[in-house]
């Protein structure tokens, strides 16, 4: 069973207005907006990290496949 958690943060008046206005423009609650924004940022950072690790591995041991070879590997 999933449990909901509450997180609080301190904002200046200007930051509060900006976030509330932007969430309203997007048709979202502040909670939805902050949750989605944070998760989007995390996904982007993880994508970058995954790419960098894959690139390092490729540089150490480069291997490429032709489109024909790739289709065979994928069973297409």
Number of C-alpha atoms within 10 A of each C-alpha: 2 4 4 4 5 5 5 5 4 7 10 8 8 9 11 13 12 12 16 18 14 15 17 13 10 11 11 15 15 17 13 12 18 15 11 13 12 12 12 12 11 12 12 12 12 12 12 12 12 12 12 12 12 12 13 12 12 12 10 9 9 9 8 9 9 8 9 9 12 12 11 10 10 7 7 8
